Amino acid sequence: MSKKRIDLYEGLFLMGPEASSDLPGALAHVQEILKRADAEVLILRKWDERRLSYPVNRQKRGVYLLAYYKVDRSRMVGIERDCNLSEKVARMMSIRADHMGEAEMKLAYEDDEKAKTEAALRAKPETTDEKAPDSTKDKPAEESAKKPADKPVVESAKKPADKPAEESEPAAVKAPSAPENQSPDEAPAAKSADAS
């Protein structure tokens, strides 16, 4: 009987743009694919949402999901097959994560925790205006009085005085010329008609 060789893998799953609106569903779908192969999922999170450089399955945008998982080498074929058969997964790339040391995995775990916290905060409804502090009410009148005037306003007031007298006077008005679509032969005729 052959010995099981369980390795750490890093997988990147390209999902369609509809995954951004149903992110928990997309994560659950990839989780199910990995679970069918008896993979131990260490990290599974949204990596990015981007415009694709060329259309994939007639889609111009995609959501990338990043996964770190441990699985038997012989089960990788099943994961790739399930991803190819899935209508939700457009592309999948997986490599052995031999390059990942303990420090890199620890950072990946921390990034995963930050992403989960951010997702939880986004899922909570926004607080009402009554509970949100008003920044103008909290500032004492003394602080607002001590605040210097905005610098651009002061500079704009000084600019006309700094200019020489020649530049501040308006330029001479130029006489109107013939319209661009009018030929030069027609222009004198129009002037002579005005003169009569």
C-alpha positions in Angstrom: 0.0 0.0 0.0 1.3 3.4 -0.9 2.1 6.0 1.8 0.0 9.2 1.9 2.1 12.3 1.2 0.2 15.3 2.6 1.6 18.6 1.4 0.8 22.2 1.9 -0.7 23.9 -1.2 -1.5 27.4 -2.2 -4.5 27.7 -4.5 -5.8 30.7 -6.4 -9.4 30.4 -7.6 -10.8 32.8 -10.2 -14.5 33.3 -9.8 -17.0 35.2 -11.9 -18.0 38.8 -11.0 -21.2 37.6 -9.3 -19.0 36.2 -6.5 -18.4 39.8 -5.3 -22.1 40.1 -4.4 -22.3 36.6 -2.9 -18.9 36.2 -1.4 -20.0 33.8 1.4 -21.5 31.6 -1.3 -18.3 31.6 -3.3 -16.2 30.8 -0.3 -18.5 28.0 0.6 -18.4 26.6 -2.9 -14.5 26.5 -2.9 -14.6 25.1 0.7 -16.9 22.3 -0.6 -14.6 21.4 -3.5 -11.7 21.2 -1.1 -13.7 19.2 1.5 -14.6 16.6 -1.2 -10.9 15.9 -1.6 -10.4 15.6 2.2 -8.3 18.7 2.3 -7.6 20.5 5.5 -8.3 24.2 4.7 -6.0 26.5 6.7 -6.9 29.8 5.1 -9.6 30.7 2.6 -10.3 34.3 1.8 -11.0 36.9 -0.9 -7.7 38.0 -2.4 -8.8 40.7 -4.9 -11.4 41.7 -7.4 -9.9 42.9 -10.8 -10.5 43.6 -14.4 -9.2 40.7 -16.4 -6.6 41.3 -19.1 -8.6 39.1 -21.5 -12.1 37.7 -21.2 -12.4 34.4 -19.4 -15.8 32.6 -20.0 -17.0 35.9 -21.6 -16.4 37.8 -18.3 -14.2 40.9 -18.1 -14.0 41.1 -14.3 -13.2 38.4 -11.7 -12.9 37.8 -8.0 -9.8 35.9 -6.8 -10.0 33.6 -3.8 -6.8 32.6 -2.1 -6.6 29.3 -0.2 -3.9 27.5 1.8 -4.7 23.9 2.4 -3.1 20.5 3.2 -4.1 17.5 1.0 -2.7 14.2 -0.2 -0.9 14.6 -3.5 -3.1 12.0 -5.2 -6.2 14.0 -4.4 -5.1 17.1 -6.3 -6.4 15.6 -9.6 -9.9 15.5 -8.0 -9.7 19.1 -7.0 -8.7 20.2 -10.5 -11.4 18.1 -12.0 -14.1 19.6 -9.7 -12.9 23.1 -10.5 -13.0 22.4 -14.2 -16.6 21.0 -13.9 -17.8 23.9 -11.7 -19.7 26.7 -13.4 -18.7 29.1 -10.6 -14.9 28.6 -10.8 -13.6 30.1 -14.1 -9.9 29.1 -13.5 -7.8 27.5 -10.8 -4.1 27.4 -10.2 -2.5 25.5 -7.4 1.1 25.0 -6.4 2.9 23.3 -3.5 3.7 25.9 -0.9 7.1 24.6 0.0 8.3 28.2 -0.1 6.0 29.1 2.9 7.9 29.0 6.2 6.4 29.4 9.6 6.8 33.1 9.5 5.0 33.5 6.2 2.2 31.2 7.4 1.8 33.3 10.5 1.5 36.4 8.4 -1.0 34.7 6.2 -3.1 33.8 9.3 -2.9 37.4 10.5 -4.0 38.7 7.1 -6.9 36.2 7.2 -8.0 37.3 10.6 -7.9 41.0 9.5 -9.9 40.1 6.4 -12.5 38.3 8.5 -12.7 41.2 11.0 -13.1 43.7 8.1 -15.8 41.5 6.5 -17.7 41.3 9.8 -17.5 45.1 10.2 -18.8 45.7 6.7 -21.7 43.2 7.4 -22.9 45.2 10.4 -25.4 48.0 9.7 -24.1 51.5 10.0 -24.7 53.4 13.2 -27.3 56.1 13.2 -26.3 59.8 13.1 -27.6 60.2 16.7 -24.9 57.9 18.0 -22.1 59.2 15.8 -20.2 62.0 17.4 -20.3 65.4 15.6 -16.8 66.7 15.2 -18.0 70.4 15.4 -19.8 69.9 18.7 -16.7 68.4 20.4 -14.4 71.2 19.5 -14.3 74.2 22.0 -14.8 77.6 20.5 -11.2 78.6 21.6 -9.6 76.0 19.4 -11.6 77.1 16.3 -10.6 80.7 17.1 -6.9 79.9 17.3 -6.9 78.0 14.0 -5.0 80.0 11.4 -6.7 81.0 8.2 -6.2 78.7 5.2 -3.0 79.3 3.4 -4.4 79.3 -0.2 -6.8 82.1 0.7 -4.0 84.3 2.0 -1.8 83.6 -1.1 -4.5 84.4 -3.5 -5.0 87.7 -1.9 -1.3 88.6 -2.3 -0.9 87.5 -5.9 -2.4 90.6 -7.6 -0.2 92.9 -5.5 3.0 90.8 -6.4 2.4 91.0 -10.2 4.0 93.9 -12.2 1.7 96.5 -13.5 2.1 95.3 -17.1 0.8 91.8 -16.4 -2.2 93.0 -14.4 -3.6 95.1 -17.3 -5.9 93.4 -19.7 -4.5 92.4 -23.1 -5.5 94.4 -26.2 -8.6 93.0 -27.9 -7.9 91.5 -31.2 -10.2 92.2 -34.2 -12.3 89.1 -35.2 -11.0 87.2 -38.2 -13.0 85.3 -40.8 -14.5 82.0 -39.6 -12.5 78.9 -40.2 -14.9 77.3 -42.6 -15.0 80.5 -44.8 -12.5 80.7 -47.6 -10.2 83.8 -47.8 -12.0 84.9 -51.1 -15.3 85.2 -49.3 -13.9 87.2 -46.4 -13.2 90.5 -48.3 -16.6 90.3 -49.9 -18.3 90.2 -46.5 -16.2 93.2 -45.4 -17.1 95.2 -48.4 -20.8 94.5 -47.9 -20.5 95.8 -44.4 -18.8 99.0 -45.6 -21.7 99.9 -48.0 
